[in-house]
């Protein structure tokens, strides 16, 4: 996942368009962790549920920022951060505030992400702090509409993939299903 995001970032900095970047991602590295899944009402779900760290979550949010549509970030606990646990979740919350139109957090550590976004000025009606994936599925089933881009990310042990499985239809590679960029 990191490799694909870094390659995308380099491509954007170097002036490549999205089609050129997508063709490059289709090349010899087919093991992308991030996949785009058709969601309800024609939305796109970016499934990045394999694992999560602050750096990989911020990288995924950076990708989300580049895509057209209402941006919904569904972010769960990031585990095994040790002494960096609170600071790491807070940094993600600050980046989510800048990127997401709607922020949905899952779990006790995910709560830190939502609380940070609220503390730094994200309007409360745009933040949903939830205890578990079932609550996230219930919320997103009613919330997601056509044109939305939904990033789902969290540590594997938090089972964020249950959200994707409940909302998604079929899995495709990221390169073949990404919505257009804002550029």
N, C-alpha and C positions, 0 to 999 in steps of 0.2 A: 504494500500500500504506500509506504513512504517513497519508494522508488518512483511509482507512477505519479504521485503528487509532486515530487521534486522535478521529474521530467516535464510535467505540465507547467510548473512555475517557470522553469528555464525556457520552455517554448514560448510562453507569454512574454517574458522579458525580452527574448530575442526577436519578437515580432511575428511569430508564427500565428496563423489563424487556427480556429478550433478544428477545422477539418484536417489540417496538417498534423496537429497534435494527436487527434484521434487515430489517424493512419499510423503515426509513430507508436502509439500505445498498442495497436493491433500487432505489432512486430513480434520479436522473439520472446517476449515476456508475458505469456498468457496467464500467469498466476496472480492476477490482481485480486486483492482482498475486497476492494470496493466494487459492488455491482449495483446496477440500476434495475429496479423491479417496477413493472407497471403497478400502479396503485389504484385505489377506488376513484371513480369519476375521471379517470385519465390522468391522475397525478403521477409523479415519478417518485419512487422511494429509493434513496441512496442507502444501500445496505452496507454499512461498515461496522458490523457487529462482531467481527472476529476477535478484536481486542482493542484496548484503549489506554492511552497515556495522555498526559496534557499536550505533548508535542503533536501526537497523531490526531488528537481531537481538534486542536487548533488548525492543523493542516486541512482536515476535512471541512472545518468551518470556512477556511479560506477558499476552498473549492466551491462550497455552497454559495458564497458571496458572489462568485463569478457567473452564476446561472440565473436565467430569467424565471420569473414566477414568484409567487409568495413563498418565502423561505421559512420552513418550519424545522427547527432543530430539536430532535428528541435525544436527550443526552442522559446516560445512566452513570452509575458509579464507576470510577476508575480505581481499580484495586492495586494492592502491592506497591503503594507509593511511599510507604514509611513516613519519615518526618516531613515529606513534601506533600502529604495528602491534602491538608487544608489549602496551602498556597497554590497547589496545582489545580484544584477544583475552582478556586477563586479566579485564577488566570483564565480558565476556560469560560467562566461566567462573564468576565469582562469582554472577552472576544465575542461570545454569543450575543451580548447586548449590542455590539456593533453590526452584527451580521443578520441575526434572525428577526423575522417579522413576528414570529411566535416561538416561544421557548417552552418546551415540555421537559421536565426533569423527572428522573425515576430513581428512587432509592434514597437512603439517608445521606450518602455522599453527594449524590446528584442534587440533593436539597441545597447543598453549599453553592452549587452552580446557580441555581435559581435565586437564592437569597442574595448572592453577589450582584447578579444582574439587576435585581430590584433595588438594592442599596445604591447602585451607581446610576439609577434613573430609568430603567426599563419600566414602562407603564404596567401596573399590576394586571390589567386585563389581557396583557400579552404573555404572561408568565403563568404556567401551570406546574405546580410542584406536587408530584404524585409519589405514592408509596411503592407501587409495584407496576409490573408490565400490564397486568390485566386492566388496571385503571387507565393506563396510557392507551390501550387498544380501545376501550370504551370511549374515551375522549376523542381520539383521532378518527374513529369511525364516523362521528358526527361532524368533526372539524374539517377534515381534508376534502378539498374540492378540486375541480378541473384547473390545471395550470399550476398547482402547488408542487414544490420540490421539497421532499421530506428527507432530511438526513437523520438516520438512526445509528447511534454510536454509543458504545459502552463496553466495559470489560465482559469477556465471554461468560464468566461465572454469574453474571447478572441476568443472563438469558434475554438480552435485548432482541435476539433473533426471533423470539416469540411474537414481537410486535410486527416484524416484517412478515412472518409467516401468516399472521392473522389478517394483515391488510393487503399483502402482495398477491399477484397472480402468477407470474412466471419470472424466473431469473434470467437476465441477459448480461453480457459483459458490459462494463462501464462504457467502453468506447462506442458500442452500437446503440446505446439508449439514452445518452445524456441529452438534456434539453439544450437549446442554444444558449450561448453566453450573452451577457448584457452588452458586450462590446459591439 
